[in-house]
Amino acid sequence: MQEPTKTTPVAVVTGANRGIGKAVAAQLARDGYRTVLAVRDPARGRAAARELPAQATVEQLDVADADSVARFARRLRDRYGRVDVLVNNAAVNYDTWQDPLGADLDLVRDTLDVNAIGAWRVSQALAPLMRRHSPGRRIVNVSSESGSLTDMHAATPAYAMSKAALNALTRLLAAQLAPDGILVNSVCPGWVATDMGGPTAPRTPAQGAASVLWAVRIPDDGPTGGFFRDGQPLPW
Ligand SMILES: NC(=O)c1ccc[n+]([C@@H]2O[C@H](COP(=O)([O-])OP(=O)(O)OC[C@H]3O[C@@H](n4cnc5c(N)ncnc54)[C@H](OP(=O)(O)O)[C@@H]3O)[C@@H](O)[C@H]2O)c1
């Protein structure tokens, strides 16, 4: 394996200690990125990193905690001075037990705070490390078809709201970062067998990760401000 240098691109994956985030981090490390597993609990992050096929570092990050996000951004600035790829993957509360009229609004607020504002917080903190002139910079927001307004059901209301909001964030950031050449897209990984997706889901984490990796690997003149699964557009 080649030793990383100052020019080796840096990839950050939030919520990378399990599930789809871990599978994305594994592949990015294999692809030669200096890969940062950004995790709430570093012990669990280190356990995940030991299982990866290539070297990766672990950093503490709670996307719902502004101080944790600020400390995380400072550590990345001091250690690497750059971020090339940000995968906003961390999420909670696939609330299958709720409907819109009965929904616990405190839980809705907490869900928005992690799934949508968390991604916003991390993007704000890391954008200064991304807004420099080099190719290959991407923000990938790991969304869900549950957030599609076109296909909205009276189900998983907290989660659906949070992913619709995350998709709006994708549009906002894509517009602001287009002049910097940073491509920002939402992706749905499909239904994946993880703690969130449950054991009967048809896709493996690696299969779910493929949609995320597609949005990392698109060329610099590729799409921005879009919503995709398996590299194909989804309705908003
Ligand atoms: N699985 C599916 O079928 C499916 C379908 C569509 C979209 N997605 C999306 O795919 C992404 C990954 O889902 P998954 O299935 O891999 O879920 P998962 O197995 O439940 O993993 C979620 C990850 O997010 C982390 N996380 C939660 N809150 C966090 C916080 N405040 N700060 C930092 N990390 C936090 C968790 O860390 P802890 O271990 O510390 O809790 C965990 O690493 C999510 O955005 C999800 O909405 C999943």
Ligand as a Chemical Component Dictionary entry (heavy atoms), coordinates in Angstrom:
data_LIG
# 
_chem_comp.id                   LIG 
_chem_comp.type                 NON-POLYMER 
_chem_comp.pdbx_formal_charge   0 
_chem_comp.three_letter_code    LIG 
# 
loop_
_chem_comp_atom.comp_id 
_chem_comp_atom.atom_id 
_chem_comp_atom.alt_atom_id 
_chem_comp_atom.type_symbol 
_chem_comp_atom.charge 
_chem_comp_atom.model_Cartn_x 
_chem_comp_atom.model_Cartn_y 
_chem_comp_atom.model_Cartn_z 
_chem_comp_atom.pdbx_ordinal 
LIG N1  N1  N 0  -30.870 0.667  5.678  1  
LIG C1  C1  C 0  -31.726 1.092  4.754  2  
LIG O1  O1  O 0  -32.550 0.318  4.235  3  
LIG C2  C2  C 0  -31.677 2.526  4.290  4  
LIG C3  C3  C 0  -32.576 2.909  3.268  5  
LIG C4  C4  C 0  -32.543 4.213  2.812  6  
LIG C5  C5  C 0  -31.639 5.106  3.364  7  
LIG N2  N2  N 1  -30.791 4.715  4.358  8  
LIG C6  C6  C 0  -29.856 5.697  4.896  9  
LIG O2  O2  O 0  -28.537 5.200  4.846  10 
LIG C7  C7  C 0  -27.753 5.794  5.905  11 
LIG C8  C8  C 0  -27.081 4.700  6.714  12 
LIG O3  O3  O 0  -28.103 3.885  7.258  13 
LIG P1  P1  P 0  -27.819 2.447  7.899  14 
LIG O4  O4  O 0  -28.900 1.577  7.414  15 
LIG O5  O5  O -1 -26.396 2.052  7.714  16 
LIG O6  O6  O 0  -28.121 2.803  9.432  17 
LIG P2  P2  P 0  -27.549 2.215  10.798 18 
LIG O7  O7  O 0  -27.012 0.850  10.617 19 
LIG O8  O8  O 0  -28.617 2.461  11.798 20 
LIG O9  O9  O 0  -26.307 3.184  11.105 21 
LIG C9  C9  C 0  -26.511 4.537  11.387 22 
LIG C10 C10 C 0  -25.175 5.167  11.715 23 
LIG O10 O10 O 0  -25.406 6.548  12.015 24 
LIG C11 C11 C 0  -24.711 6.840  13.226 25 
LIG N3  N3  N 0  -25.289 7.972  13.940 26 
LIG C12 C12 C 0  -26.547 8.118  14.409 27 
LIG N4  N4  N 0  -26.680 9.305  15.034 28 
LIG C13 C13 C 0  -25.473 9.925  14.937 29 
LIG C14 C14 C 0  -24.959 11.159 15.396 30 
LIG N5  N5  N 0  -25.725 12.034 16.093 31 
LIG N6  N6  N 0  -23.687 11.496 15.096 32 
LIG C15 C15 C 0  -22.904 10.642 14.412 33 
LIG N7  N7  N 0  -23.311 9.434  13.982 34 
LIG C16 C16 C 0  -24.583 9.082  14.251 35 
LIG C17 C17 C 0  -24.793 5.551  14.035 36 
LIG O11 O11 O 0  -23.832 5.590  15.075 37 
LIG P3  P3  P 0  -24.045 4.784  16.479 38 
LIG O12 O12 O 0  -23.528 3.393  16.231 39 
LIG O13 O13 O 0  -23.228 5.581  17.430 40 
LIG O14 O14 O 0  -25.514 4.811  16.793 41 
LIG C18 C18 C 0  -24.490 4.547  12.940 42 
LIG O15 O15 O 0  -23.092 4.477  12.709 43 
LIG C19 C19 C 0  -28.724 6.649  6.716  44 
LIG O16 O16 O 0  -28.649 7.981  6.285  45 
LIG C20 C20 C 0  -30.079 6.057  6.356  46 
LIG O17 O17 O 0  -31.132 6.975  6.536  47 
LIG C21 C21 C 0  -30.801 3.449  4.849  48 
# 
loop_
_chem_comp_bond.comp_id 
_chem_comp_bond.atom_id_1 
_chem_comp_bond.atom_id_2 
_chem_comp_bond.value_order 
_chem_comp_bond.pdbx_ordinal 
LIG N1  C1  SING 1  
LIG C1  O1  DOUB 2  
LIG C1  C2  SING 3  
LIG C2  C3  SING 4  
LIG C2  C21 DOUB 5  
LIG C3  C4  DOUB 6  
LIG C4  C5  SING 7  
LIG C5  N2  DOUB 8  
LIG N2  C6  SING 9  
LIG N2  C21 SING 10 
LIG C6  O2  SING 11 
LIG C6  C20 SING 12 
LIG O2  C7  SING 13 
LIG C7  C8  SING 14 
LIG C7  C19 SING 15 
LIG C8  O3  SING 16 
LIG O3  P1  SING 17 
LIG P1  O4  DOUB 18 
LIG P1  O5  SING 19 
LIG P1  O6  SING 20 
LIG O6  P2  SING 21 
LIG P2  O7  DOUB 22 
LIG P2  O8  SING 23 
LIG P2  O9  SING 24 
LIG O9  C9  SING 25 
LIG C9  C10 SING 26 
LIG C10 O10 SING 27 
LIG C10 C18 SING 28 
LIG O10 C11 SING 29 
LIG C11 N3  SING 30 
LIG C11 C17 SING 31 
LIG N3  C12 SING 32 
LIG N3  C16 SING 33 
LIG C12 N4  DOUB 34 
LIG N4  C13 SING 35 
LIG C13 C14 SING 36 
LIG C13 C16 DOUB 37 
LIG C14 N5  SING 38 
LIG C14 N6  DOUB 39 
LIG N6  C15 SING 40 
LIG C15 N7  DOUB 41 
LIG N7  C16 SING 42 
LIG C17 O11 SING 43 
LIG C17 C18 SING 44 
LIG O11 P3  SING 45 
LIG P3  O12 DOUB 46 
LIG P3  O13 SING 47 
LIG P3  O14 SING 48 
LIG C18 O15 SING 49 
LIG C19 O16 SING 50 
LIG C19 C20 SING 51 
LIG C20 O17 SING 52 
# 
